[in-house]
Amino acid sequence: MRKDVLIIGGGATGAGIARDLALRGVDCLLLDMGDFCHGASGGNHGLLHSGGRYVVKDPGSAAECAVENTVLKRIAPFCIEDTGGLFVSLPEDDPLFADRFKDACRSTGVPTEEIGAEEATSSEPGLNPLAVRCFRVPDGSVDPFSLVQANICDAREAGALALNHCAVTGMTVEDGRIVRVDVQDRRGRLSSPIVPEVVVNASGAWVADVAGLAACTARAGLDQGSMLVTYGRQCRHVINRLREPSNGDIAVPSHTSTVLGTTSRPARSPDDSAVTREDVDFLLRETSALLPSLRGCRIVRAYGGVRPLLGGNGREASRSFSITRGDAVDNLVSVAGGKLTTYRLMAEKVSDTVCDMLGNSSGCRTHLEALGPPADVEGGSIALARLRRKYGRMASSISTSDTRVICSCEQVLRSEVTAVLKTGDALTLADVMRRTRAGMGYCQGLDCTLSVLELMMQGAKMDPLLALREFLREREHGISQASGDQLRQGLLREHVLNGVYGMGEME
Ligand SMILES: Cc1cc2nc3c(=O)[nH]c(=O)nc-3n(C[C@H](O)[C@H](O)[C@H](O)COP(=O)(O)OP(=O)(O)OC[C@H]3O[C@@H](n4cnc5c(N)ncnc54)[C@H](O)[C@@H]3O)c2cc1C
């Protein structure tokens, strides 16, 4: 198969590049070895940064975030909750940091306003009443799954081909160029190797492995971070600790929960995202200093992700990004680093480089054209408004007349699952979950998994027990550190799945 551009990696960066290039009329193919968004783009904190977190130590990244925060709120409001953010210091924090923060916000263009502790606690009632200095910033909460799906949807509409569960396994180099790329397609859709003009390596934490297939080098430090999902929303704003970026200093309200994070430790591999009991205890202790109600809070799930970082380790490394041309071949472009918040900017810069290589003079349009409907679109029912917020443009393909609920925790309709299955992208239960949230709620899939599986089996040849086991194993990682009420919920789940359905006997 001949293509102008092969993009490897269907996280936010790769999906953004596919959209950008397709809008410039470039014939491109996007591949991901797993599902779209199964790497760091699906394993992050979901904070649409205002830039405030980086103003003091990483001003370049702060300025990038400040600009992109505004762009994304304009082009993709349906998947962003404009919660606003608060930076709050406590009595034990360095009193000089607040003034450094204020000055650095001014010089990096991050909008901020200092407010009194009384005003902060009245707008955020759960905030520690001992708060000393408080600043408002335009942080938000972003749903990375919807954002990535919207980019893929748009890229396809503009002519791109995007396939998940399709791994790049080898490259043939002749005369300093990649002339052939071998793939392994889990669903057998691609039968021949790819012959691309340009290869874009947007594989995040796997960037060095993919560059290595063409005997090139690409460097990124691998850094694991853990997060906790709470029962219910515990705050209205994104709450940040006003101190040098550190571990356990942010709470992000997200859908039916609040996400607490993060930690930072060197990762042994791109898949080394496991969360420990120590991470759970640490994150709860640190974040409850800001929001004391978190102390007795039920934790539904823990999850982790691996950051591909530029130079330096952990909190010392810049959150900016780099674009490099292959050192051993002419037609490879690798991108590493960056943030979910800056994915569009990264995609723009990569697409500029690729278009230069192809002699295409079209300019970037991704900052101008909406990715989905405006948040305040009028007309239709409450049900339709909810679907528009969740799915953007795809909402119009979901029936609102069928009101049967398939996942009661997250109020997912049966028709949402049916519409997702019709796209042909969802191969596994986790793929359906990433798109609909079925299985992400308090019971972690006990209530809905079998019904979703039944719908999946209507249209596809699959081994239901294998699919179920794969999904349950993945969910198990996140709840293995459960305690209290969530542990009791887990025991009920185990009783039903092992006792009633005999899942335990399958091992
Ligand atoms: C713990 C943590 C918290 C974070 N919090 C935030 C936050 O709150 N806000 C924010 O803005 N940013 C945050 N980030 C950063 C953000 O998640 C990442 O910068 C961003 O998601 C990276 O996207 P990506 O597309 O470059 O990489 P990824 O999403 O990892 O995508 C790379 C893709 O490449 C695919 N791939 C790899 N090898 C191959 C191959 N051989 N063939 C085909 N496909 C392949 C993988 O399957 C993967 O899906 C956080 C990151 C972490 C880890």
The ligand as an ORCA input file, in Angstrom:
! r2SCAN-3c Opt
* xyz 0 1
  C       1.038     10.112     34.738
  C       0.832     11.120     33.655
  C       0.045     12.252     33.866
  C      -0.097     13.207     32.873
  N      -0.951     14.236     33.075
  C      -1.155     15.149     32.097
  C      -2.111     16.187     32.269
  O      -2.825     16.236     33.269
  N      -2.222     17.109     31.288
  C      -1.470     17.066     30.152
  O      -1.607     17.976     29.332
  N      -0.586     16.062     29.925
  C      -0.424     15.093     30.867
  N       0.431     14.050     30.668
  C       1.190     13.979     29.408
  C       0.361     13.391     28.279
  O      -0.385     12.283     28.689
  C       1.270     12.965     27.150
  O       2.153     13.995     26.829
  C       0.489     12.639     25.886
  O      -0.634     11.848     26.158
  C       1.396     11.906     24.932
  O       0.654     11.528     23.808
  P       1.362     10.757     22.653
  O       0.375     10.602     21.569
  O       2.635     11.451     22.300
  O       1.780      9.341     23.287
  P       0.835      8.088     23.589
  O      -0.500      8.489     24.004
  O       1.607      7.188     24.506
  O       0.683      7.391     22.174
  C       1.697      6.639     21.577
  C       1.028      5.482     20.851
  O       1.993      4.837     20.019
  C       1.589      3.501     19.889
  N       2.699      2.673     19.420
  C       3.876      2.451     20.028
  N       4.634      1.610     19.298
  C       3.916      1.304     18.181
  C       4.152      0.463     17.061
  N       5.280     -0.230     16.917
  N       3.191      0.360     16.127
  C       2.018      1.053     16.244
  N       1.747      1.851     17.315
  C       2.680      1.982     18.262
  C       1.142      3.139     21.314
  O       0.275      2.035     21.287
  C       0.484      4.421     21.796
  O      -0.921      4.375     21.702
  C       0.583     13.053     31.631
  C       1.328     11.899     31.392
  C       1.439     10.926     32.372
  C       2.177      9.662     32.078
*
